[in-house]
Amino acid sequence: MKSVQHVFGAAAILMLSGCASTAQTGQDGAQPAVEMASGDALKTWVDARAGTGAPVHWIADGGVYEYPSGKKLFGMIGFDSSKVIWPDEEGGPILHLTRKTFAYTDAETGEILTEYNGQPVEPIAYPYQLITYRYENDRIYGDVTQGTGDRVRDIKATDGVRATPMGDTWAYTASVWLDFPLPSGEQYQAWENYDFFIHPEGSVEEPHQMSWQRYGKLPAWAGGGQAIYHLLSWRVESHDEFPPELLAWAQENKPQWLSPPEDLAEIEAIQREDSGTGFSD
């Protein structure tokens, strides 16, 4: 199941170092009045992904399909909880603090899977990710810090997110091409594509939308083989807007994930842990 961790690690760039621990929000937690040299594309992106002060949540719902038959194998649900720390001065680091968790579900009943063909199925759960945004060459880059103990890693973004205005809507697109060796000696290969659509407030009922596709190998407990993943995601402002089944599952099994990390001190405390709330596949 290690490959699944790599898959969702790549998603960090979107959901997604030199992070200055002195960066703070204003007294009310909202974004200070900073003129961003990168213009509207970066500000719109950060506001949508991480909010402007209070935590926000992105709900995800979709499925996993056998390739090439197209048969639905599993459903998938999950969410991330995020907040932003804007710099006090122009040019300082823009920090996105987030947690995320995803669970596989039965393709027919929608019940969250805890075992499959006698194999345990654990939710994918990241206790934190710290994303530092920058704007270069007309693209948005999110450098990611994640991991615990001696596995803390800084992952520098190399491809960036393309921002395209479509009338008064911003489309943010990133394709991820994964090709690297695993500790087992196998070569891990997959393709993912993310399309975020950020509409003007008030123009549609839900102005924050995302579609994610992935082509790659299934985890070992699912029998291997190639599959297509597809998730649709949208933002909510409070737990009251969660789908009831997802909220009940999170309250019982993943209550910590219903809030983002409070600050950099909490992230540093998690990083010092060698187990417990560490990253799971």
C-alpha positions as CSV (number, residue, x, y, z in Angstrom):
1,M,0.0,0.0,0.0
2,K,3.0,2.3,0.0
3,S,2.1,3.3,-3.6
4,V,-1.1,4.9,-2.4
5,Q,0.8,7.2,-0.1
6,H,2.9,8.4,-3.0
7,V,-0.3,9.0,-5.0
8,F,-1.9,11.2,-2.5
9,G,1.4,12.8,-1.6
10,A,1.4,14.2,-5.1
11,A,-2.0,15.8,-4.4
12,A,-0.3,17.8,-1.7
13,I,0.9,20.3,-4.3
14,L,-2.7,21.2,-4.9
15,M,-4.4,20.7,-1.7
16,L,-1.2,21.6,-1.3
17,S,10.9,25.0,2.3
18,G,12.2,27.7,4.1
19,C,9.0,28.5,6.0
20,A,9.5,31.4,8.3
21,S,8.1,30.5,11.7
22,T,7.5,34.2,12.5
23,A,4.8,34.6,9.8
24,Q,1.5,35.5,11.4
25,T,-2.0,36.6,10.6
26,G,-3.6,39.8,11.6
27,Q,-5.3,40.1,15.0
28,D,-8.6,38.7,13.7
29,G,-6.9,35.9,11.7
30,A,-7.9,37.5,8.4
31,Q,-5.6,38.3,5.5
32,P,-3.5,41.5,5.9
33,A,-3.8,44.1,3.2
34,V,-0.8,43.0,1.1
35,E,-0.3,43.9,-2.5
36,M,0.8,40.6,-4.1
37,A,3.2,41.0,-7.0
38,S,1.7,37.9,-8.6
39,G,-1.7,39.5,-9.2
40,D,-5.1,38.1,-9.1
41,A,-4.3,34.5,-10.1
42,L,-2.4,33.7,-6.9
43,K,-4.7,35.5,-4.5
44,T,-7.8,33.9,-6.0
45,W,-6.1,30.5,-5.8
46,V,-5.1,30.8,-2.1
47,D,-8.4,32.4,-1.1
48,A,-10.2,29.5,-2.7
49,R,-8.0,26.6,-1.4
50,A,-7.4,27.8,2.1
51,G,-9.8,30.6,2.9
52,T,-9.2,34.1,4.1
53,G,-9.0,33.5,7.9
54,A,-11.5,30.9,9.2
55,P,-10.9,27.3,8.3
56,V,-12.5,25.9,5.1
57,H,-13.1,22.3,4.0
58,W,-13.0,20.6,0.6
59,I,-15.4,17.6,0.3
60,A,-14.5,14.9,-2.2
61,D,-16.7,12.1,-3.7
62,G,-16.1,9.8,-6.5
63,G,-15.2,6.3,-7.7
64,V,-12.5,3.9,-8.8
65,Y,-13.0,2.0,-12.1
66,E,-11.3,-1.1,-13.5
67,Y,-9.3,-0.4,-16.6
68,P,-10.1,-1.1,-19.4
69,S,-13.5,-2.6,-18.6
70,G,-14.9,0.5,-16.9
71,K,-16.4,-1.6,-14.1
72,K,-16.8,0.4,-10.8
73,L,-14.7,-1.2,-8.2
74,F,-15.0,1.2,-5.2
75,G,-16.4,4.5,-4.2
76,M,-14.2,7.1,-2.5
77,I,-15.0,9.9,-0.1
78,G,-13.0,12.3,2.0
79,F,-12.1,15.8,2.8
80,D,-9.4,18.2,3.7
81,S,-9.5,21.0,6.3
82,S,-7.4,24.1,5.6
83,K,-6.4,27.6,6.7
84,V,-3.9,30.2,5.5
85,I,-1.2,32.3,7.2
86,W,-0.5,35.3,5.1
87,P,2.8,37.2,5.4
88,D,2.9,40.5,7.3
89,E,5.1,42.0,4.5
90,E,5.0,41.7,0.7
91,G,7.2,38.9,-0.5
92,G,6.9,36.8,2.6
93,P,5.9,33.1,2.6
94,I,2.2,32.3,2.1
95,L,1.6,29.2,4.3
96,H,-1.3,26.8,3.7
97,L,-1.9,24.5,6.7
98,T,-4.0,21.4,6.0
99,R,-5.0,17.9,6.9
100,K,-6.7,15.4,4.6
101,T,-8.3,12.0,4.8
102,F,-9.9,9.7,2.3
103,A,-11.7,6.3,2.6
104,Y,-12.7,3.7,0.1
105,T,-16.3,2.7,0.0
106,D,-18.4,-0.3,-1.3
107,A,-19.2,0.3,-4.9
108,E,-22.9,-0.6,-4.4
109,T,-23.8,0.2,-0.8
110,G,-21.5,3.2,-0.2
111,E,-20.5,1.7,3.1
112,I,-16.9,2.7,4.1
113,L,-14.6,-0.3,3.8
114,T,-12.5,-1.6,6.7
115,E,-11.6,-4.9,5.0
116,Y,-11.7,-6.3,1.5
117,N,-11.3,-10.0,0.7
118,G,-9.9,-10.5,4.1
119,Q,-7.4,-7.7,3.8
120,P,-7.5,-4.6,6.1
121,V,-8.4,-1.3,4.4
122,E,-7.3,1.8,6.3
123,P,-8.3,5.3,5.4
124,I,-5.7,7.5,3.8
125,A,-4.9,10.1,6.5
126,Y,-2.3,12.9,6.6
127,P,-2.1,14.6,10.0
128,Y,-0.7,17.7,8.4
129,Q,0.8,19.2,5.2
130,L,2.5,22.6,5.1
131,I,2.4,24.2,1.7
132,T,4.4,27.3,0.9
133,Y,3.1,29.1,-2.3
134,R,5.2,31.1,-4.8
135,Y,4.4,32.6,-8.2
136,E,7.0,32.3,-10.9
137,N,6.9,32.3,-14.7
138,D,3.1,32.8,-14.7
139,R,2.5,29.6,-12.7
140,I,1.7,28.9,-9.0
141,Y,4.0,26.6,-7.2
142,G,3.3,24.9,-3.9
143,D,6.3,23.5,-2.0
144,V,5.2,20.9,0.4
145,T,6.6,19.8,3.8
146,Q,5.2,16.5,5.2
147,G,6.1,13.5,7.3
148,T,7.1,12.7,10.9
149,G,10.3,11.8,12.8
150,D,13.2,11.1,10.5
151,R,10.8,11.0,7.5
152,V,10.1,14.7,7.4
153,R,10.4,15.8,3.7
154,D,10.4,19.0,1.8
155,I,9.1,18.5,-1.7
156,K,9.8,21.4,-4.0
157,A,7.2,21.9,-6.8
158,T,8.7,21.8,-10.3
159,D,5.8,21.9,-12.8
160,G,3.4,24.4,-11.2
161,V,-0.3,25.1,-11.6
162,R,-1.5,26.8,-14.8
163,A,-4.0,29.6,-14.1
164,T,-6.3,30.4,-17.0
165,P,-9.1,33.0,-17.0
166,M,-12.3,31.8,-18.6
167,G,-14.5,34.9,-18.7
168,D,-14.9,35.7,-15.0
169,T,-14.0,32.2,-13.9
170,W,-10.4,31.1,-13.1
171,A,-9.4,27.6,-14.2
172,Y,-6.4,26.1,-12.4
173,T,-4.9,23.0,-14.0
174,A,-2.1,20.7,-13.0
175,S,-1.0,17.4,-14.5
176,V,1.2,15.1,-12.5
177,W,3.4,12.5,-14.2
178,L,4.7,10.0,-11.6
179,D,7.6,7.7,-12.5
180,F,10.0,6.6,-9.7
181,P,11.4,3.4,-8.1
182,L,9.8,2.0,-5.0
183,P,11.8,0.4,-2.1
184,S,10.5,-3.0,-3.4
185,G,12.4,-2.5,-6.6
186,E,9.3,-1.9,-8.7
187,Q,8.8,1.2,-10.8
188,Y,5.8,3.3,-9.7
189,Q,4.0,4.9,-12.7
190,A,0.8,6.9,-12.7
191,W,-0.8,10.0,-14.2
192,E,-3.1,12.5,-12.4
193,N,-4.8,15.6,-13.5
194,Y,-6.5,18.3,-11.4
195,D,-8.9,21.0,-12.7
196,F,-10.1,23.6,-10.2
197,F,-12.8,26.0,-11.3
198,I,-13.1,29.1,-9.2
199,H,-16.2,31.2,-10.0
200,P,-17.1,34.7,-8.8
201,E,-18.9,34.7,-5.5
202,G,-22.7,34.8,-6.1
203,S,-22.5,33.6,-9.7
204,V,-23.3,30.0,-8.9
205,E,-24.5,28.2,-5.7
206,E,-21.0,26.6,-5.1
207,P,-18.2,28.7,-6.7
208,H,-15.3,26.4,-5.6
209,Q,-15.1,23.2,-7.7
210,M,-12.5,20.6,-8.6
211,S,-12.3,17.5,-10.8
212,W,-9.5,15.0,-10.3
213,Q,-8.6,12.0,-12.5
214,R,-5.9,9.4,-12.0
215,Y,-4.7,6.4,-14.1
216,G,-2.5,4.0,-12.2
217,K,-2.1,0.8,-10.3
218,L,-4.5,-0.3,-7.5
219,P,-3.2,-0.8,-4.0
220,A,-2.1,-4.3,-3.1
221,W,-5.2,-5.1,-1.0
222,A,-7.4,-4.4,-4.0
223,G,-5.5,-6.9,-6.1
224,G,-3.3,-4.7,-8.2
225,G,-4.2,-4.0,-11.8
226,Q,-4.7,-0.7,-13.5
227,A,-7.6,1.6,-12.6
228,I,-9.1,5.0,-13.3
229,Y,-9.8,7.2,-10.2
230,H,-12.2,10.1,-10.5
231,L,-13.2,12.5,-7.7
232,L,-15.4,15.7,-7.7
233,S,-14.7,18.1,-4.9
234,W,-16.3,21.3,-3.6
235,R,-15.7,23.7,-0.7
236,V,-17.8,24.1,2.4
237,E,-17.5,26.7,5.1
238,S,-18.6,24.6,8.2
239,H,-19.2,21.1,9.4
240,D,-22.9,21.7,9.0
241,E,-22.4,21.6,5.3
242,F,-20.8,18.2,5.3
243,P,-22.7,15.2,3.8
244,P,-24.2,13.6,7.0
245,E,-22.6,10.2,6.4
246,L,-19.2,11.7,5.9
247,L,-19.5,13.9,9.0
248,A,-20.6,11.0,11.2
249,W,-17.7,8.9,10.0
250,A,-15.2,11.7,10.6
251,Q,-16.6,12.5,14.1
252,E,-16.2,8.9,15.1
253,N,-13.0,7.9,13.3
254,K,-11.1,11.0,12.3
255,P,-12.2,13.9,14.6
256,Q,-8.7,15.6,14.4
257,W,-9.1,16.0,10.6
258,L,-12.2,18.2,11.0
259,S,-9.9,21.1,11.8
260,P,-6.6,22.1,10.1
261,P,-3.4,22.4,12.2
262,E,-3.8,25.4,14.5
263,D,-0.3,26.9,13.8
264,L,3.3,26.0,13.0
265,A,3.9,24.9,16.6
266,E,1.3,22.1,16.2
267,I,2.9,21.0,13.0
268,E,6.3,20.9,14.6
269,A,4.9,18.8,17.4
270,I,3.5,16.3,14.9
271,Q,6.8,16.2,13.1
272,R,8.6,15.1,16.3
273,E,6.4,12.0,16.5
274,D,7.8,8.7,15.2
275,S,4.4,7.0,15.2
276,G,0.9,7.4,16.5
277,T,-0.7,10.1,14.3
278,G,1.9,9.5,11.6
279,F,1.0,9.4,7.9
280,S,-1.0,6.3,6.8
281,D,-1.6,4.8,3.4
